[in-house]
Amino acid sequence: MGASKNHGSSSGTTPVAAPGDTHERILRVLGITQRPLKSGELQNALGLYEDEAGSAFEWLTDNGYITSTVRIGKAAAQRARTFWSLADKGRMWAKDKGALLAAEGH
C-alpha cells in the first residue's frame, strides 16, 4: 500500500497526517541536540536501518518538519554528506512536546 497525498479538501485546507513514532523520535533527537546531524548519526542514535531512516527523512521533509543541507568534503575521496535540522514547523512541534532545548544566549 503506497502513501498518497491529499491535495485538497472541501474547506480549502490540506490535511496532513501527524508524525508517526519514528518521525517523532527523529524530531526529538534534533530538538535535543540543537545542531544539524548527519544521516548516519541519526540512524545510529535511533537504531534505524538506512531505508527506514530515508523514508522517514523524506516524509518529514515533504511535510515541512525538517530541512537538509548537503556538504561535500574538500578531498576528492570524500563523499557528500547530508545534515538534517529542524525547520520552523519541526521546532514548533518539538517545543510543544518539551523536546526543544533553549539555545544559550537566545
C-alpha positions in Angstrom: 0.0 0.0 0.0 1.6 3.2 -1.1 1.5 6.6 0.6 -0.7 9.2 -1.1 -1.0 12.9 -0.6 -4.3 14.6 -0.1 -4.2 17.6 -2.5 -7.2 19.4 -1.1 -10.5 19.2 0.8 -13.8 20.9 0.7 -12.6 23.5 3.3 -9.7 24.5 1.1 -7.0 23.2 3.6 -4.8 20.3 3.0 -4.9 17.9 6.0 -1.5 16.4 6.9 -1.0 13.3 9.0 0.7 13.7 12.3 4.2 12.4 12.6 4.5 8.7 13.4 6.7 7.1 16.1 9.9 7.1 14.0 9.3 10.7 12.9 8.7 11.8 16.5 11.9 10.1 17.6 13.9 12.0 14.9 12.3 15.3 15.8 13.1 14.8 19.5 16.7 14.0 18.8 17.1 17.0 16.6 15.3 19.2 19.2 17.5 18.0 22.0 20.9 18.2 20.1 20.2 21.7 18.8 22.6 21.2 15.9 22.3 19.6 12.4 23.0 15.9 12.5 24.3 13.6 9.7 22.1 10.9 8.4 24.3 8.3 9.9 24.3 10.0 13.3 20.5 9.9 13.5 20.4 6.3 12.2 22.9 5.2 14.9 21.3 7.2 17.7 17.8 5.7 16.9 18.8 2.2 15.7 17.3 2.8 12.3 18.1 1.0 9.0 19.1 3.2 6.1 15.9 2.6 4.1 13.7 3.2 7.2 15.6 6.4 8.0 15.4 7.5 4.4 11.7 7.2 4.1 11.2 9.0 7.5 13.5 11.9 6.4 11.6 12.1 3.1 8.2 12.3 5.0 9.5 14.8 7.5 10.9 17.0 4.7 7.8 16.7 2.5 5.7 17.8 5.4 7.9 20.7 6.5 9.3 19.4 9.8 13.0 19.2 8.8 15.4 20.6 6.2 18.6 19.2 4.8 21.9 20.6 3.8 24.4 18.7 1.7 28.0 19.3 2.3 30.8 18.0 0.1 34.2 17.3 1.5 37.2 19.1 0.1 39.2 15.9 -0.7 38.2 14.1 -3.9 37.7 10.8 -1.9 35.1 12.4 0.4 31.5 12.0 -0.5 28.6 14.3 0.0 27.1 14.2 3.5 23.5 15.2 4.3 22.9 17.1 7.5 19.4 17.3 9.0 17.9 20.1 11.1 14.5 21.2 12.3 12.5 23.5 10.1 10.2 26.1 11.8 7.3 23.6 11.9 9.6 21.0 13.5 10.8 23.5 16.1 7.2 24.3 17.0 6.4 20.6 17.3 9.4 19.9 19.5 8.7 23.0 21.6 5.1 21.8 22.1 6.3 18.3 23.1 9.0 19.6 25.5 11.7 18.3 23.3 13.4 21.6 22.3 16.2 22.8 24.4 16.6 26.5 24.6 19.8 27.6 22.8 22.1 29.6 25.1 22.2 33.3 24.5 18.7 33.3 22.9 
